[in-house]
Amino acid sequence: MPAGVSWPRYLKMLGTSILAMFAGAEVVHRYYRPDLSIPEIPPKPGELKTELLGLTDPLQTHNSKQH
């Protein structure tokens, strides 16, 4: 057995750690309250708060300079 512990103790520690992980995920989920709704119309570029602002696509800037 790993680390020289018995099967019952190993399973108890495994179960406890999994329960603690699930409890922590639940606490974080309830604290941050993610928006799980799906919009009917996709957002336009730049409207999402998850996008990196200030960065541009090098191909777009290169093509716009040629015109």
C-alpha distances in whole Angstrom, upper triangle without the diagonal:
4,6,6,6,7,7,11,10,8,11,14,13,13,16,18,18,19,22,23,23,25,27,28,29,31,33,34,35,37,38,39,41,41,44,42,46,47,51,53,55,52,53,55,54,54,53,50,48,45,47,48,51,54,52,54,54,55,57,58,60,61,63,64,66,67,69
4,5,7,9,9,12,11,8,11,14,12,12,15,17,16,17,20,21,21,23,25,26,27,29,31,31,33,35,36,37,38,38,41,40,44,45,49,51,53,50,51,53,51,51,51,47,45,42,44,45,48,50,49,51,51,52,54,55,57,58,60,61,63,64,66
4,6,9,11,13,11,9,13,14,12,13,17,17,16,18,21,21,21,24,26,26,27,30,31,31,33,36,36,37,39,39,43,42,45,47,50,53,54,52,52,54,52,52,52,48,46,43,45,45,49,51,49,52,52,53,55,57,58,59,61,62,64,65,68
4,7,9,12,10,9,13,14,13,15,18,18,18,21,23,23,24,27,28,28,30,32,33,34,36,38,39,40,42,42,45,44,48,50,53,56,57,55,55,57,56,55,55,51,49,46,49,49,52,54,53,55,55,57,58,60,61,63,64,66,67,69,71
4,7,8,6,6,10,11,10,12,15,15,16,18,20,20,22,24,25,26,28,30,31,32,34,36,37,38,40,40,43,43,46,48,51,54,56,54,54,56,55,54,54,50,48,45,48,48,52,54,53,55,55,57,59,60,62,63,65,66,68,69,71
4,6,5,6,9,10,11,12,14,15,17,18,20,21,23,24,26,27,29,30,32,33,35,36,38,39,40,41,44,43,46,48,52,54,56,54,55,57,56,56,55,51,50,47,49,50,54,56,55,57,57,59,60,62,63,65,66,68,69,71,73
4,5,5,6,8,10,10,12,14,15,16,18,20,21,22,24,26,27,28,30,32,33,34,36,38,38,39,42,40,44,45,49,52,53,52,52,55,54,54,53,49,48,45,48,49,52,55,53,56,55,57,59,60,62,63,64,66,68,69,71
4,5,5,6,9,10,10,12,14,15,16,18,20,21,22,24,26,27,28,30,31,33,34,36,37,38,41,39,43,45,48,51,53,51,52,55,54,54,53,49,47,45,48,49,52,55,54,56,56,58,60,61,63,64,65,67,69,70,72
4,5,5,6,9,10,10,12,14,15,16,18,20,21,22,24,26,27,29,30,31,33,35,36,37,40,39,42,44,48,51,53,51,51,54,53,52,51,48,46,43,46,47,50,53,52,55,55,57,58,60,61,63,64,65,67,69,71
4,5,5,6,9,10,11,12,14,15,17,18,20,21,23,24,26,27,29,30,32,33,34,35,38,37,40,42,46,48,50,48,49,51,50,50,49,45,44,41,44,44,48,50,49,52,52,53,55,56,58,59,61,62,64,66,67
4,5,5,6,8,10,10,12,14,15,16,18,20,21,22,24,26,27,28,30,32,32,33,36,35,38,40,43,46,48,46,47,50,49,49,48,44,42,40,43,44,47,50,49,51,51,53,55,56,57,59,60,62,64,65,67
4,5,5,6,9,10,11,12,14,15,16,18,20,21,22,24,26,27,28,30,31,32,35,34,38,40,43,46,48,47,47,50,49,49,47,44,42,40,43,44,47,50,49,52,52,54,56,57,58,60,61,62,64,66,68
4,5,5,6,9,10,10,12,14,15,16,18,20,21,23,24,26,27,29,30,31,34,33,37,39,42,45,47,45,46,48,47,46,45,42,40,37,40,41,44,47,46,49,49,51,53,54,55,57,59,60,62,64,65
4,5,5,6,9,10,11,12,14,15,17,18,20,21,23,24,26,27,28,29,32,31,34,36,40,42,44,42,43,45,45,44,43,39,38,35,38,39,42,45,44,47,47,49,50,51,53,55,56,57,59,61,62
4,5,5,6,9,10,11,12,14,15,17,18,20,21,23,24,26,27,27,30,29,33,35,38,41,43,41,42,45,44,44,42,39,37,35,38,39,43,46,45,47,47,50,51,52,54,55,57,58,60,62,63
4,5,5,6,9,10,10,12,14,15,16,18,20,21,22,24,25,26,30,29,33,35,38,41,43,42,42,45,44,43,42,38,37,34,38,39,42,45,44,47,47,49,51,52,53,55,57,58,60,62,63
4,5,5,6,9,10,10,12,14,15,17,18,20,21,23,24,25,28,27,31,33,37,40,41,40,40,42,41,40,39,36,34,32,35,36,39,42,41,43,44,46,48,49,50,52,54,54,56,58,60
4,5,5,6,9,10,11,12,14,16,16,18,20,21,22,23,26,25,28,30,34,37,39,37,37,40,39,39,37,34,32,30,33,34,37,40,40,42,42,45,46,47,49,51,52,53,55,57,58
4,5,5,6,9,10,11,12,14,15,16,18,20,21,22,25,24,28,30,33,36,38,37,37,40,40,39,38,34,32,30,34,35,38,41,41,43,44,46,48,48,50,52,53,54,56,58,59
4,5,5,6,9,10,11,12,14,15,16,18,20,21,24,24,28,30,33,37,38,37,37,40,39,38,36,33,31,29,32,33,36,39,39,42,42,45,47,47,49,51,52,53,55,57,58
4,5,5,6,9,10,11,12,14,15,17,18,19,22,22,25,27,31,34,36,34,34,36,36,35,33,30,28,26,29,30,33,36,36,38,39,41,43,44,45,47,49,49,51,54,55
4,5,5,6,9,10,10,12,14,16,16,17,20,19,23,25,28,32,33,32,32,35,35,34,32,29,27,25,29,30,33,37,36,39,39,42,43,44,45,48,49,49,52,54,55
4,5,5,6,9,10,11,12,14,15,17,20,20,23,26,29,33,35,33,33,36,36,35,33,29,28,26,30,31,34,37,37,40,41,43,45,45,47,49,50,51,53,55,56
4,5,5,6,9,10,11,12,14,15,19,19,23,26,29,32,34,32,32,34,34,32,31,27,25,24,27,28,31,34,34,37,38,41,43,43,44,46,48,48,50,53,53
4,5,5,6,9,10,11,12,12,16,16,20,22,25,28,30,28,28,31,31,30,28,24,23,21,24,26,29,32,32,34,35,38,40,40,41,44,45,45,47,50,51
4,5,5,6,9,10,10,12,15,15,18,21,24,28,30,28,28,31,31,30,28,25,23,22,26,28,30,34,34,36,37,40,42,42,43,46,47,47,49,52,52
4,5,5,6,9,10,12,16,17,20,23,26,29,31,30,29,32,32,30,28,25,23,22,26,27,30,33,34,36,37,40,42,42,43,46,47,47,49,52,52
4,5,5,6,8,10,14,15,18,21,24,27,29,27,26,29,29,27,25,22,20,18,22,24,26,29,30,32,34,37,39,38,40,42,43,43,46,48,49
4,6,6,6,7,11,11,15,18,20,24,26,24,24,27,27,26,23,20,18,18,21,23,26,29,30,32,33,36,38,37,39,42,43,42,45,47,48
4,6,5,8,11,13,16,19,21,25,27,26,25,28,29,27,25,22,20,20,24,26,28,31,32,34,36,39,41,40,41,44,45,45,47,50,50
4,6,9,12,14,17,20,23,26,28,26,25,28,28,26,24,21,19,19,22,24,26,29,30,33,34,38,40,39,40,43,44,43,46,48,49
4,6,9,12,15,18,19,23,24,23,22,24,24,22,20,17,15,15,19,20,22,26,27,29,31,34,36,35,36,39,40,40,42,45,45
4,7,9,12,15,17,21,22,21,20,23,24,22,20,17,15,16,19,22,23,27,28,30,31,35,37,35,37,40,41,40,43,45,45
4,6,9,12,14,18,19,18,17,20,21,20,17,14,13,13,16,19,21,25,25,27,28,32,33,32,34,37,37,37,40,42,42
4,6,9,10,14,16,15,14,18,19,18,15,12,12,12,16,19,20,24,25,26,27,31,32,31,33,36,36,35,38,41,40
4,6,10,13,15,14,15,18,19,19,17,14,14,14,17,21,23,26,26,28,28,32,33,31,34,36,36,36,39,41,41
4,6,9,12,12,13,17,18,19,16,14,15,15,18,22,23,27,27,28,28,32,32,31,33,36,36,35,39,41,40
4,7,9,9,11,14,16,17,15,13,15,15,17,21,22,26,26,26,26,30,30,29,31,34,33,33,36,38,37
4,5,6,8,12,14,15,12,12,14,15,17,20,21,25,25,25,25,29,29,27,29,32,31,31,34,36,35
4,6,9,12,15,17,15,14,17,18,19,23,24,27,27,26,26,30,29,27,30,33,31,31,35,36,35
4,6,9,12,14,12,13,16,17,17,21,21,24,24,23,23,27,26,24,27,29,28,27,31,32,31
4,7,9,12,10,10,13,14,14,18,18,21,21,20,20,24,23,21,24,26,25,25,28,30,29
4,7,8,6,7,10,12,11,15,15,18,18,17,18,22,22,19,22,25,24,23,27,28,27
4,6,6,8,11,13,11,14,13,16,16,15,15,19,19,16,18,22,20,19,23,25,24
4,6,7,10,11,8,11,10,12,12,11,12,16,16,13,15,18,18,17,20,22,22
4,6,8,9,7,9,7,10,10,11,12,16,17,15,16,19,19,18,21,24,23
4,6,9,8,11,10,13,14,14,16,20,21,18,20,23,23,22,25,27,26
4,5,6,9,10,13,14,15,16,20,21,19,21,24,24,23,26,29,28
4,6,8,9,12,13,15,17,21,23,21,22,25,26,25,28,30,30
4,7,9,12,13,15,16,20,21,20,21,25,25,25,27,30,30
4,6,9,9,11,12,16,18,17,18,21,22,21,24,26,27
4,7,6,9,11,14,17,16,16,19,21,20,22,25,26
4,6,8,11,14,17,15,15,18,20,19,21,24,24
4,7,10,12,15,14,13,16,18,17,18,21,22
4,7,9,12,11,11,14,16,15,16,19,21
4,6,9,7,7,10,12,12,13,16,17
4,5,5,7,9,10,11,13,15,16
4,6,5,6,9,10,11,13,15
4,6,5,6,8,10,11,13
4,5,5,6,9,10,11
4,6,5,6,9,10
4,6,5,7,9
4,5,5,7
4,5,6
4,6
4
